[in-house]
Amino acid sequence: MTRALFCFVFAVLTLFAAPSLAQELRRAGTVRLEVGGGGRGPIALRAVKDGFSGELAIVNDGKEPLVISRIAVRGDVGDPRAPPKLVARLDSGALPATVAPGTSRKAVVHWAPEHGVRLRQLFAHVVVTTSDEASGEVAMGVRAQVPGLLGPLESHVLSLLIGLPLFGAVLTFVARAIGRRDDRTPHVIAVASLACQTALAAYVYRGFAADVSRLDGNDGLQFVEHAVWIRSISAELFFGVDGTGAAALLVTSAVALVGILPDRTVPRGATGYHGAYLTLAAAVPGALCAMDALLFVLFTTVAVIASALLVGGWGGEERRAAALKLAVLGAIAIVFLLVAVVAVSREADPTFLVDGAKTTRTFSLPELSRVAFGAKGATLFGGAIVKVAFVLVLVASLILLGAFPLHGWLAPVFVEAPTAAGALVSASLPTLGVCALLRIGCAVLPEGMRWASGVVVALGAVTAAYGALGALGQSDLRRLAAFATVGQVGFVLLGAGSLTPQGISGAMVLAATRALACALFLILAGAAEARAQTGDVDRLSGVATQMPGWATALGAAALGQAGVMGLGGAWGPMLALLGALPNYPPLAFVAAMALIVAAAAHFLALARIVFGKLAESWQKSPLLEPFGGRFPDLSAREWASVAPLATLVVLLGLWPASLFASTTGTVRDLTNAVSPPGPEQIAMVDR
């Protein structure tokens, strides 16, 4: 009994003494990193004569000496996380070095970018290894910005690009609250906001170094903005531009601007319409630039909601049914994406937030792309996480792309949406589908993409064929555009699933060229409806004789949308076919035949408009009485929308080099992810 009582007392004392003992042991040399002068990281390096420099304090909070054994930049030769010429060392003395209790040692971080450096930013971590085994390896974030034309705004270009339309949306409601209830005020605010956004997007595209890849550091990203967002769940405000987003940013911004130019008045609720339109125009670049998976899902959610509001609030007679289809399918896509990114984030390797704080989970897409999920053996819903999560991402991508068999929202939205909103939605949601498929499906889950590549290519071929055959039977211009879009996104799947550089490049190029041609086609369809109250090709037969400018622009849009050589829409499908042909020749043949059928469908529609006979009834139509019984050609305001898009469609067909160049580095990274080099290629490189 006495012995048992002694053991009980000893156990209780041990239980209460253990935390104190552990704390006392931890005090024996405890490392803490802080920015010079105190505070949390990351360190903002200052410009000096030979580059950029900053200081890091290594503090010993313990009661015993602390030994510093290593100070280094995070990364290695195979995975250089920082740009070249970044070094970290003690300000004096050599390693190992001892830090007395209650004191600190300074470390110097220096970056000397070479003249004409391709990366104008630095985001990295300095890692410190000490004798504090309880803390393990600790890190401090480091950042620097090479000066640019925008001065202090250079490091916040993407925030401005996303924030300006949001500010415009808020301003429209403020203007209404202070008594400006006319239709002109929200339209002027929208045009001004979108003009500034397009100018910033052009600045980003002009300054984007096309051949930068992960081997150059910064995970191959440019115009990076990185900060902690929700520390408790390791979510970050992480924006950056890669080859997928560089051209798409400019295209979607330009479509948003030129689409709204002719809309002088809105039938009802101009403030709400322009507010929703500007919200969509902000959400799309937000998703395109989001390098945090949770942030990508958030912006995609806002884009779907804004699109549904635009269609349901200001669309045609069947607008509510169209908006409901988009909202339901969009919600499914968002839920699937969210489940996938939360699941993979929980299986992430331990890493650091941008400020150097340790975390066991992350939503950072570059960090998640480094995780070998297949080797971990992790599961989701009873299956391998790489397979189940990829299926979730694939289904979400199919919905956003409008691909078969989840394309049910596309045609109703195209038909019912207001002209400008329809053009923007057509340029936006499928582009976000491309991003989800490439950035999450390929980069984060490459094992899943390799496992399902045959299915993805087959879905692409079937979608291309379905879209082409559907277009062949359409007489309404908007429905023709909808089925043509279905066919085009089929080539996105075909190229991405091929796992080849040509195919992946084709999928990325299509994200931009498809949006241009489709938006132009919808704007022209809207112009015809404004005059004739119809988009039926049979009723518009022969109108080219009275609207030659409109018909010429429609020809460029239609043939570009159909993928006819010589126009911008041809290069993406061609690359996708070249990528799929070596491994999937039958499916590539089906897709090639679909391209021919799609071209035939557009040629037939154009033939009726150009060579058909104009009905005599139009001369007495009350719709044309204000114009002397004739169809008026495009007005100057309409040309302001049509001319830039038509010019781009033609120029990108004749000179696509600039578009291809912007994808070079990202294509290389994605190809290495889904098709890593084998032993023979590695041996050849080593030689």
C-alpha positions as CSV (number, residue, x, y, z in Angstrom):
1,M,0.0,0.0,0.0
2,T,2.8,2.4,0.9
3,R,4.6,1.6,-2.3
4,A,1.6,2.2,-4.4
5,L,1.0,5.5,-2.6
6,F,4.6,6.5,-3.3
7,C,4.3,5.7,-7.0
8,F,1.1,7.7,-7.2
9,V,2.6,10.8,-5.6
10,F,5.7,10.5,-7.8
11,A,3.6,10.3,-10.9
12,V,1.6,13.4,-9.9
13,L,4.8,15.4,-9.2
14,T,6.3,14.3,-12.5
15,L,3.1,15.4,-14.3
16,F,3.2,18.9,-12.9
17,A,7.0,19.2,-13.0
18,A,7.3,18.0,-16.6
19,P,6.2,21.3,-18.3
20,S,8.4,23.3,-16.0
21,L,11.3,21.0,-16.7
22,A,10.7,21.2,-20.4
23,Q,10.5,24.9,-20.3
24,E,13.8,25.1,-18.3
25,L,15.5,22.8,-20.8
26,R,14.2,25.0,-23.6
27,R,15.8,28.0,-22.0
28,A,19.2,26.5,-22.6
29,G,19.9,28.5,-25.8
30,T,16.6,29.5,-27.6
31,V,16.8,31.1,-31.0
32,R,14.6,33.8,-32.3
33,L,14.9,35.8,-35.5
34,E,13.8,39.3,-35.9
35,V,14.2,42.1,-38.4
36,G,16.8,44.7,-37.7
37,G,15.3,47.1,-35.2
38,G,12.7,44.6,-34.1
39,G,9.5,43.3,-35.5
40,R,8.2,40.5,-37.7
41,G,9.5,39.7,-41.2
42,P,9.9,39.7,-44.1
43,I,13.0,41.8,-44.3
44,A,12.7,44.5,-47.0
45,L,16.2,44.9,-48.5
46,R,17.3,48.4,-49.1
47,A,18.9,49.6,-52.3
48,V,22.7,50.2,-51.8
49,K,25.5,50.9,-54.2
50,D,26.1,47.3,-55.3
51,G,22.6,45.9,-55.0
52,F,20.2,45.4,-52.1
53,S,21.1,44.8,-48.4
54,G,19.4,44.2,-45.1
55,E,20.1,42.9,-41.6
56,L,18.8,40.0,-39.6
57,A,19.1,39.7,-35.8
58,I,19.7,36.2,-34.4
59,V,18.6,36.5,-30.8
60,N,19.3,34.1,-27.9
61,D,16.4,34.1,-25.5
62,G,17.7,31.2,-23.5
63,K,19.9,30.9,-20.3
64,E,22.7,29.1,-22.0
65,P,25.0,30.0,-25.0
66,L,23.5,29.4,-28.5
67,V,25.7,28.0,-31.3
68,I,24.9,29.1,-34.8
69,S,26.1,26.4,-37.2
70,R,24.6,27.5,-40.5
71,I,23.1,30.5,-42.3
72,A,21.9,30.0,-45.8
73,V,19.4,30.9,-48.5
74,R,16.6,28.4,-48.6
75,G,16.8,26.2,-51.7
76,D,19.3,24.1,-53.6
77,V,20.7,23.6,-57.2
78,G,17.7,21.5,-58.2
79,D,15.2,23.8,-56.6
80,P,16.5,27.4,-56.5
81,R,13.8,29.2,-54.6
82,A,15.6,32.6,-54.8
83,P,17.1,34.5,-57.7
84,P,20.8,34.2,-58.2
85,K,23.4,36.4,-56.3
86,L,21.5,36.3,-53.0
87,V,23.8,35.5,-50.0
88,A,23.4,35.5,-46.2
89,R,26.3,35.6,-43.7
90,L,27.3,36.9,-40.3
91,D,28.2,40.5,-40.3
92,S,31.6,39.6,-38.7
93,G,33.4,36.4,-37.9
94,A,32.9,32.9,-39.2
95,L,30.7,29.9,-38.4
96,P,30.2,28.3,-36.1
97,A,29.5,31.2,-33.9
98,T,28.3,31.5,-30.3
99,V,25.6,33.9,-29.0
100,A,25.6,34.6,-25.3
101,P,22.3,34.5,-23.3
102,G,20.2,37.6,-23.8
103,T,22.3,38.9,-26.7
104,S,22.1,38.7,-30.5
105,R,24.3,38.5,-33.5
106,K,23.6,40.3,-36.8
107,A,23.5,38.6,-40.1
108,V,23.7,40.4,-43.4
109,V,21.5,39.5,-46.4
110,H,22.7,40.9,-49.7
111,W,21.4,40.6,-53.3
112,A,23.4,41.8,-56.3
113,P,21.1,41.4,-59.3
114,E,23.0,41.4,-62.6
115,H,22.5,44.2,-65.1
116,G,19.4,43.5,-67.2
117,V,18.2,40.9,-64.7
118,R,15.0,39.1,-65.8
119,L,13.5,38.9,-62.4
120,R,13.0,42.4,-60.9
121,Q,11.9,41.1,-57.6
122,L,13.2,38.9,-54.8
123,F,11.2,36.7,-52.5
124,A,13.1,34.2,-50.5
125,H,13.9,32.8,-47.0
126,V,17.1,32.9,-45.0
127,V,17.4,29.7,-43.0
128,V,19.4,29.5,-39.7
129,T,20.5,26.3,-38.0
130,T,21.5,26.5,-34.3
131,S,22.0,24.3,-31.3
132,D,18.4,24.9,-30.3
133,E,17.0,21.5,-31.1
134,A,13.6,22.3,-29.8
135,S,13.1,25.1,-32.4
136,G,14.8,23.2,-35.2
137,E,15.6,25.1,-38.4
138,V,14.2,28.6,-38.3
139,A,13.7,31.1,-41.2
140,M,13.1,34.7,-42.0
141,G,11.5,36.0,-45.1
142,V,13.4,38.4,-47.4
143,R,12.1,40.6,-50.2
144,A,13.4,43.3,-52.6
145,Q,12.1,45.3,-55.5
146,V,14.1,46.6,-58.4
147,P,12.8,50.2,-59.2
148,G,10.5,50.5,-62.1
149,L,8.5,53.1,-64.0
150,L,5.7,53.2,-61.4
151,G,8.1,54.0,-58.5
152,P,6.7,52.9,-55.1
153,L,3.6,51.4,-56.8
154,E,5.8,48.9,-58.7
155,S,5.5,46.3,-56.0
156,H,1.7,46.7,-55.9
157,V,0.7,46.5,-59.6
158,L,-1.5,43.5,-59.2
159,S,-3.3,44.9,-56.2
160,L,-4.1,48.0,-58.2
161,L,-5.1,46.0,-61.2
162,I,-7.6,44.0,-59.0
163,G,-8.6,46.8,-56.7
164,L,-9.4,49.6,-59.2
165,P,-12.6,47.9,-60.5
166,L,-13.7,47.1,-57.0
167,F,-13.1,50.8,-56.0
168,G,-15.2,51.7,-59.1
169,A,-18.0,49.4,-58.0
170,V,-18.1,51.0,-54.6
171,L,-17.9,54.5,-56.1
172,T,-21.0,53.8,-58.3
173,F,-23.1,53.1,-55.2
174,V,-21.6,56.1,-53.4
175,A,-22.5,58.3,-56.3
176,R,-26.1,57.0,-56.2
177,A,-26.2,57.6,-52.4
178,I,-25.3,61.2,-52.8
179,G,-28.0,61.8,-55.4
180,R,-26.3,61.0,-58.8
181,R,-29.1,58.6,-60.0
182,D,-28.6,59.0,-63.7
183,D,-27.3,56.3,-66.0
184,R,-24.3,58.2,-67.3
185,T,-22.4,58.5,-63.9
186,P,-22.0,54.7,-63.3
187,H,-21.0,54.2,-66.9
188,V,-18.3,56.9,-66.8
189,I,-17.0,55.4,-63.5
190,A,-16.9,51.9,-65.0
191,V,-15.1,53.1,-68.2
192,A,-12.5,55.0,-66.2
193,S,-11.9,52.1,-63.8
194,L,-11.5,49.6,-66.6
195,A,-9.3,51.9,-68.7
196,C,-6.9,52.1,-65.8
197,Q,-7.1,48.4,-65.3
198,T,-6.3,47.7,-68.9
199,A,-3.4,50.1,-68.9
200,L,-1.9,48.2,-65.9
201,A,-2.5,44.9,-67.6
202,A,-0.7,46.1,-70.6
203,Y,2.2,47.3,-68.4
204,V,2.3,43.8,-66.8
205,Y,2.3,42.1,-70.2
206,R,4.9,44.4,-71.6
207,G,7.2,43.9,-68.6
208,F,6.7,40.1,-68.3
209,A,9.9,38.2,-69.0
210,A,8.7,35.3,-71.1
211,D,11.4,32.7,-70.6
212,V,11.5,32.9,-66.8
213,S,11.0,29.5,-65.1
214,R,11.3,28.1,-61.6
215,L,15.0,27.6,-62.1
216,D,15.3,31.4,-62.1
217,G,13.9,31.6,-58.6
218,N,10.7,33.1,-57.2
219,D,9.0,30.0,-58.5
220,G,9.1,31.5,-61.9
221,L,6.6,34.2,-60.9
222,Q,6.8,37.9,-61.7
223,F,5.1,41.0,-60.2
224,V,4.8,39.1,-57.0
225,E,2.9,40.3,-54.0
226,H,3.1,38.1,-50.9
227,A,1.9,38.6,-47.4
228,V,0.2,36.6,-44.6
229,W,-3.6,36.7,-44.9
230,I,-5.1,34.3,-42.2
231,R,-2.2,33.0,-40.1
232,S,-4.3,30.5,-38.2
233,I,-4.9,28.4,-41.3
234,S,-1.7,29.4,-43.1
235,A,-3.5,31.2,-45.9
236,E,-1.6,34.0,-47.7
237,L,-2.3,37.0,-49.9
238,F,-0.1,35.6,-52.7
239,F,-0.3,37.1,-56.2
240,G,2.0,36.6,-59.1
241,V,2.0,36.4,-62.9
242,D,3.1,33.3,-64.9
243,G,2.7,32.3,-68.5
244,T,-0.9,31.2,-68.0
245,G,-2.0,34.6,-66.7
246,A,0.2,37.2,-68.6
247,A,-1.8,37.3,-71.8
248,A,-5.1,36.3,-70.2
249,L,-4.9,39.3,-67.9
250,L,-4.6,41.7,-70.8
251,V,-7.3,40.0,-72.8
252,T,-9.9,39.8,-70.1
253,S,-9.2,43.5,-69.1
254,A,-9.5,44.7,-72.6
255,V,-12.7,42.7,-73.2
256,A,-14.2,44.2,-70.1
257,L,-13.4,47.7,-71.3
258,V,-14.4,47.5,-74.9
259,G,-17.5,45.5,-74.1
260,I,-19.0,48.2,-71.9
261,L,-18.1,51.2,-74.2
262,P,-21.3,51.1,-76.3
263,D,-23.6,50.5,-73.3
264,R,-24.7,54.1,-72.7
265,T,-27.9,53.1,-71.0
266,V,-29.2,50.0,-69.1
267,P,-32.9,49.1,-69.2
268,R,-33.0,48.9,-65.4
269,G,-30.7,49.5,-62.4
270,A,-27.7,51.0,-64.0
271,T,-25.9,51.3,-60.7
272,G,-26.4,47.6,-59.8
273,Y,-25.4,46.5,-63.3
274,H,-22.2,48.4,-63.4
275,G,-21.4,47.4,-59.8
276,A,-21.8,43.7,-60.7
277,Y,-19.9,44.2,-64.0
278,L,-16.9,45.8,-62.2
279,T,-16.9,43.1,-59.5
280,L,-16.6,40.5,-62.2
281,A,-13.9,42.5,-63.9
282,A,-12.0,42.5,-60.6
283,A,-12.6,38.9,-59.6
284,V,-11.2,37.4,-62.8
285,P,-7.7,39.0,-62.6
286,G,-7.7,38.2,-58.9
287,A,-8.2,34.5,-59.7
288,L,-5.7,34.7,-62.6
289,C,-3.0,36.1,-60.3
290,A,-3.8,34.1,-57.2
291,M,-1.0,31.7,-56.2
292,D,-2.7,30.7,-53.0
293,A,-5.3,28.0,-53.6
294,L,-7.8,29.3,-51.1
295,L,-7.5,32.8,-52.7
296,F,-8.1,31.3,-56.1
297,V,-11.3,29.6,-54.9
298,L,-12.5,32.8,-53.3
299,F,-12.0,34.9,-56.4
300,T,-13.6,32.2,-58.6
301,T,-16.6,32.2,-56.2
302,V,-17.0,35.9,-56.6
303,A,-16.7,35.6,-60.4
304,V,-19.4,33.0,-60.6
305,I,-21.7,35.0,-58.3
306,A,-21.2,38.2,-60.3
307,S,-21.8,36.4,-63.6
308,A,-25.0,34.9,-62.3
309,L,-26.2,38.3,-61.0
310,L,-25.5,40.0,-64.4
311,V,-27.4,37.3,-66.3
312,G,-30.3,37.0,-63.8
313,G,-30.7,40.7,-63.2
314,W,-30.3,42.2,-66.6
315,G,-30.7,39.3,-69.1
316,G,-33.4,38.4,-71.5
317,E,-36.8,36.7,-71.0
318,E,-35.3,33.4,-69.8
319,R,-32.6,35.1,-67.6
320,R,-33.6,33.5,-64.3
321,A,-33.4,30.0,-65.6
322,A,-30.0,30.7,-67.2
323,A,-28.7,32.4,-64.0
324,L,-29.9,29.4,-62.0
325,K,-28.1,26.9,-64.2
326,L,-24.9,28.9,-63.9
327,A,-25.2,29.4,-60.2
328,V,-25.9,25.7,-59.5
329,L,-23.2,24.3,-61.7
330,G,-20.8,27.0,-60.5
331,A,-21.5,26.1,-56.9
332,I,-20.7,22.5,-57.6
333,A,-17.4,23.5,-59.2
334,I,-16.5,25.8,-56.3
335,V,-17.3,23.1,-53.7
336,F,-15.2,20.5,-55.6
337,L,-12.3,22.9,-55.9
338,L,-12.5,23.8,-52.2
339,V,-12.6,20.1,-51.1
340,A,-9.6,19.3,-53.3
341,V,-7.4,22.2,-52.1
342,V,-8.2,21.7,-48.4
343,A,-7.4,18.0,-48.8
344,V,-4.0,18.5,-50.4
345,S,-3.1,21.4,-48.1
346,R,-3.5,19.0,-45.1
347,E,-1.0,16.7,-46.6
348,A,1.6,19.4,-47.4
349,D,5.1,19.2,-46.2
350,P,6.2,21.5,-43.3
351,T,7.2,24.9,-44.8
352,F,7.4,28.6,-43.9
353,L,5.0,31.4,-44.5
354,V,6.3,34.5,-46.3
355,D,7.5,36.1,-43.1
356,G,9.4,32.9,-42.0
357,A,6.8,31.5,-39.6
358,K,6.7,27.7,-39.5
359,T,3.6,25.9,-40.7
360,T,2.6,22.3,-41.2
361,R,0.1,23.1,-43.9
362,T,-0.1,25.6,-46.8
363,F,-2.3,26.7,-49.6
364,S,0.6,28.1,-51.6
365,L,0.4,26.5,-55.1
366,P,4.2,26.6,-55.6
367,E,4.7,24.9,-52.2
368,L,2.0,22.3,-52.9
369,S,3.6,21.6,-56.3
370,R,6.7,20.4,-54.4
371,V,4.8,17.8,-52.4
372,A,5.0,14.1,-53.5
373,F,1.5,13.2,-52.6
374,G,1.8,9.8,-54.3
375,A,4.8,8.8,-52.2
376,K,2.9,9.8,-49.0
377,G,0.2,7.3,-49.6
378,A,-2.5,9.8,-48.5
379,T,-6.1,9.0,-49.2
380,L,-9.3,11.0,-49.7
381,F,-12.8,9.4,-49.6
382,G,-11.1,6.0,-49.5
383,G,-9.0,6.5,-52.7
384,A,-5.5,7.8,-53.4
385,I,-5.5,11.6,-52.8
386,V,-3.7,12.3,-56.1
387,K,-6.5,10.5,-58.0
388,V,-9.6,11.6,-56.1
389,A,-8.4,15.2,-55.8
390,F,-7.6,15.3,-59.5
391,V,-11.0,14.1,-60.4
392,L,-12.6,16.9,-58.3
393,V,-10.4,19.5,-60.0
394,L,-11.2,18.0,-63.4
395,V,-14.9,18.1,-62.8
396,A,-14.7,21.7,-61.6
397,S,-12.6,22.7,-64.6
398,L,-15.1,21.0,-67.0
399,I,-17.9,23.1,-65.5
400,L,-16.0,26.4,-65.7
401,L,-14.7,25.6,-69.2
402,G,-18.2,24.7,-70.4
403,A,-16.9,21.3,-71.6
404,F,-19.1,18.3,-72.4
405,P,-21.0,16.9,-70.6
406,L,-21.1,19.8,-68.0
407,H,-21.7,22.6,-70.5
408,G,-25.4,23.1,-69.7
409,W,-24.9,26.7,-68.4
410,L,-23.0,28.0,-71.4
411,A,-25.6,28.4,-74.2
412,P,-28.4,29.9,-71.9
413,V,-25.9,32.4,-70.5
414,F,-24.6,33.4,-73.9
415,V,-28.2,33.8,-75.2
416,E,-29.7,35.6,-72.3
417,A,-26.8,37.8,-71.0
418,P,-26.6,41.5,-71.9
419,T,-24.0,42.0,-74.7
420,A,-21.2,43.4,-72.6
421,A,-21.8,41.0,-69.7
422,G,-22.0,38.0,-72.1
423,A,-18.7,39.0,-73.7
424,L,-17.0,39.3,-70.3
425,V,-18.4,36.0,-69.0
426,S,-17.4,34.2,-72.2
427,A,-13.8,35.5,-71.7
428,S,-13.7,34.9,-68.0
429,L,-15.1,31.7,-66.6
430,P,-13.5,29.4,-69.3
431,T,-10.2,31.1,-68.7
432,L,-10.5,30.3,-65.0
433,G,-11.2,26.7,-65.9
434,V,-7.9,26.7,-67.8
435,C,-6.1,28.0,-64.7
436,A,-7.7,25.4,-62.4
437,L,-6.7,22.6,-64.8
438,L,-3.1,23.7,-65.4
439,R,-2.1,25.2,-62.0
440,I,-3.8,22.7,-59.8
441,G,-4.4,19.7,-62.0
442,C,-1.0,19.7,-63.7
443,A,1.3,21.5,-61.3
444,V,0.0,20.4,-57.9
445,L,-1.3,17.0,-58.9
446,P,0.9,15.8,-61.8
447,E,0.5,12.1,-60.8
448,G,-3.2,12.5,-61.1
449,M,-2.9,14.1,-64.5
450,R,-0.6,11.3,-65.7
451,W,-3.1,8.8,-64.4
452,A,-6.1,10.4,-66.1
453,S,-4.4,11.8,-69.2
454,G,-6.1,9.4,-71.6
455,V,-9.5,10.3,-70.2
456,V,-8.7,14.0,-70.4
457,V,-7.7,13.8,-74.1
458,A,-10.8,11.7,-74.8
459,L,-13.0,14.3,-73.2
460,G,-11.3,16.9,-75.2
461,A,-11.9,15.1,-78.5
462,V,-15.6,14.4,-77.6
463,T,-16.1,18.0,-76.5
464,A,-14.6,19.4,-79.7
465,A,-16.8,17.1,-81.8
466,Y,-19.9,17.9,-79.8
467,G,-19.3,21.6,-80.1
468,A,-18.7,21.5,-83.8
469,L,-21.8,19.4,-84.6
470,G,-23.9,21.6,-82.3
471,A,-22.6,24.7,-84.1
472,L,-23.5,23.2,-87.4
473,G,-27.2,23.2,-86.5
474,Q,-27.5,26.7,-85.1
475,S,-29.1,29.7,-86.9
476,D,-28.9,32.1,-83.9
477,L,-25.6,33.9,-83.6
478,R,-25.3,33.7,-79.9
479,R,-26.0,30.0,-79.8
480,L,-23.5,29.5,-82.6
481,A,-20.9,31.3,-80.4
482,A,-21.8,29.1,-77.4
483,F,-21.3,25.8,-79.3
484,A,-18.1,27.2,-80.9
485,T,-16.8,27.9,-77.4
486,V,-17.6,24.3,-76.4
487,G,-15.6,23.1,-79.3
488,Q,-12.7,25.4,-78.5
489,V,-12.4,24.3,-74.9
490,G,-12.3,20.8,-76.2
491,F,-8.8,21.6,-77.5
492,V,-7.8,22.9,-74.1
493,L,-8.5,19.5,-72.7
494,L,-6.8,17.8,-75.7
495,G,-3.7,19.8,-75.2
496,A,-3.5,19.6,-71.4
497,G,-4.1,15.9,-71.4
498,S,-1.4,15.3,-74.0
499,L,1.4,16.0,-71.4
500,T,3.6,17.5,-74.2
501,P,5.1,21.0,-74.5
502,Q,3.1,21.7,-77.7
503,G,-0.2,20.6,-76.2
504,I,0.2,22.5,-72.9
505,S,1.3,25.6,-74.9
506,G,-1.8,25.2,-77.1
507,A,-4.1,25.1,-74.0
508,M,-2.5,28.3,-72.6
509,V,-2.6,30.1,-75.9
510,L,-6.3,29.2,-76.3
511,A,-7.1,30.9,-73.0
512,A,-6.3,34.2,-74.7
513,T,-7.2,33.8,-78.4
514,R,-10.5,32.0,-77.8
515,A,-11.7,34.8,-75.4
516,L,-10.8,37.5,-78.0
517,A,-12.7,35.9,-80.9
518,C,-15.7,34.9,-78.9
519,A,-16.1,38.3,-77.2
520,L,-15.9,40.0,-80.6
521,F,-18.5,37.7,-82.0
522,L,-20.9,38.3,-79.2
523,I,-20.5,42.1,-79.4
524,L,-21.3,42.0,-83.1
525,A,-24.3,39.8,-82.4
526,G,-25.5,42.3,-79.9
527,A,-25.0,45.1,-82.5
528,A,-27.2,43.2,-84.9
529,E,-29.9,42.6,-82.3
530,A,-29.9,46.3,-81.4
531,R,-30.9,47.0,-85.0
532,A,-33.1,44.0,-86.0
533,Q,-34.2,42.7,-82.6
534,T,-33.0,39.3,-83.7
535,G,-29.8,37.3,-84.1
536,D,-31.3,34.7,-86.4
537,V,-29.0,34.2,-89.4
538,D,-31.9,33.5,-91.8
539,R,-33.5,36.9,-91.0
540,L,-30.2,38.6,-91.3
541,S,-29.6,37.2,-94.7
542,G,-28.0,39.7,-97.0
543,V,-27.4,42.5,-94.4
544,A,-23.8,42.6,-95.4
545,T,-24.8,44.8,-98.4
546,Q,-25.9,47.5,-96.0
547,M,-23.5,46.8,-93.1
548,P,-20.2,46.0,-94.8
549,G,-18.1,47.0,-91.8
550,W,-20.2,44.9,-89.4
551,A,-20.0,41.9,-91.8
552,T,-16.3,42.2,-92.2
553,A,-15.7,42.3,-88.5
554,L,-18.1,39.4,-88.1
555,G,-16.1,37.4,-90.7
556,A,-12.9,37.9,-88.7
557,A,-14.6,36.9,-85.5
558,A,-16.3,33.9,-86.9
559,L,-13.3,32.5,-88.7
560,G,-11.1,33.2,-85.7
561,Q,-13.6,31.5,-83.4
562,A,-13.7,28.5,-85.8
563,G,-9.9,28.1,-85.8
564,V,-9.3,28.9,-89.4
565,M,-5.6,29.4,-90.2
566,G,-4.5,33.0,-90.6
567,L,-6.5,34.2,-87.6
568,G,-5.6,34.2,-83.9
569,G,-7.9,31.3,-83.0
570,A,-6.1,28.8,-85.1
571,W,-2.8,28.5,-83.2
572,G,-4.1,27.0,-80.0
573,P,-6.0,24.1,-81.6
574,M,-3.1,23.5,-84.0
575,L,-0.6,23.1,-81.1
576,A,-3.1,21.0,-79.2
577,L,-3.4,18.6,-82.1
578,L,0.4,18.5,-82.6
579,G,0.7,17.6,-78.9
580,A,-1.9,14.9,-78.9
581,L,-1.0,13.3,-82.2
582,P,2.0,11.2,-81.2
583,N,0.3,9.4,-78.3
584,Y,-3.4,9.6,-79.2
585,P,-3.6,9.7,-83.0
586,P,-7.3,8.5,-83.3
587,L,-8.5,11.1,-80.8
588,A,-6.4,13.8,-82.5
589,F,-8.0,12.8,-85.8
590,V,-11.5,13.2,-84.3
591,A,-10.6,16.6,-83.0
592,A,-9.1,17.6,-86.4
593,M,-12.4,16.6,-88.1
594,A,-14.3,18.7,-85.5
595,L,-12.2,21.7,-86.5
596,I,-13.3,21.3,-90.1
597,V,-16.9,20.9,-89.1
598,A,-16.8,24.0,-86.9
599,A,-15.2,26.0,-89.8
600,A,-18.0,24.8,-92.1
601,A,-20.7,25.9,-89.6
602,H,-19.3,29.4,-89.5
603,F,-18.8,29.5,-93.3
604,L,-22.4,28.6,-93.8
605,A,-23.6,31.3,-91.4
606,L,-21.4,33.9,-93.1
607,A,-22.5,32.8,-96.5
608,R,-26.1,33.5,-95.7
609,I,-25.2,37.0,-94.2
610,V,-22.9,38.0,-97.1
611,F,-24.4,36.3,-100.2
612,G,-28.0,35.9,-99.2
613,K,-30.8,38.1,-100.4
614,L,-32.0,40.8,-98.1
615,A,-35.7,40.4,-97.3
616,E,-37.8,43.2,-98.8
617,S,-39.9,43.4,-95.6
618,W,-36.9,45.1,-93.9
619,Q,-37.5,48.2,-96.0
620,K,-40.8,48.8,-94.4
621,S,-39.8,47.7,-90.9
622,P,-40.5,50.2,-88.2
623,L,-37.1,49.3,-86.6
624,L,-35.3,50.8,-89.6
625,E,-37.6,53.8,-90.2
626,P,-35.2,56.1,-88.2
627,F,-32.5,55.1,-90.7
628,G,-34.4,55.4,-93.9
629,G,-35.3,51.8,-94.2
630,R,-31.7,50.6,-94.2
631,F,-29.5,48.9,-91.7
632,P,-27.0,51.4,-90.3
633,D,-23.4,50.2,-90.1
634,L,-21.4,50.3,-86.9
635,S,-21.3,53.6,-85.2
636,A,-18.2,55.3,-84.0
637,R,-18.8,54.1,-80.4
638,E,-19.4,50.5,-81.6
639,W,-16.2,50.7,-83.7
640,A,-14.3,51.7,-80.5
641,S,-15.3,48.2,-79.2
642,V,-15.0,46.2,-82.3
643,A,-11.8,47.6,-83.9
644,P,-9.3,46.7,-81.1
645,L,-10.6,43.1,-80.8
646,A,-10.8,42.6,-84.6
647,T,-7.3,43.9,-85.0
648,L,-5.9,41.6,-82.3
649,V,-7.7,38.6,-83.8
650,V,-6.0,39.3,-87.2
651,L,-2.6,40.3,-85.9
652,L,-2.3,37.3,-83.6
653,G,-3.1,35.1,-86.6
654,L,-0.4,36.6,-88.7
655,W,2.2,37.2,-85.9
656,P,1.6,34.9,-82.9
657,A,5.2,35.0,-81.7
658,S,4.6,37.4,-78.8
659,L,1.8,35.2,-77.6
660,F,3.8,32.0,-77.8
661,A,6.8,33.7,-76.1
662,S,4.8,34.6,-73.0
663,T,4.2,30.9,-72.2
664,T,7.7,29.6,-72.7
665,G,8.9,29.4,-69.1
666,T,5.6,28.2,-67.6
667,V,5.2,25.5,-70.3
668,R,8.7,24.2,-69.4
669,D,7.8,24.0,-65.7
670,L,4.4,22.3,-66.4
671,T,5.9,19.8,-68.8
672,N,8.6,18.9,-66.3
673,A,5.9,18.4,-63.7
674,V,3.6,16.1,-65.7
675,S,6.4,14.5,-67.8
676,P,9.6,14.5,-65.7
677,P,12.7,13.6,-67.6
678,G,13.8,9.9,-67.4
679,P,17.2,8.5,-66.5
680,E,18.5,8.8,-70.0
681,Q,17.6,12.5,-70.3
682,I,19.1,13.2,-66.9
683,A,22.3,11.4,-67.8
684,M,22.6,13.4,-71.0
685,V,22.1,16.7,-69.1
686,D,24.7,15.7,-66.5
687,R,27.2,15.1,-69.3
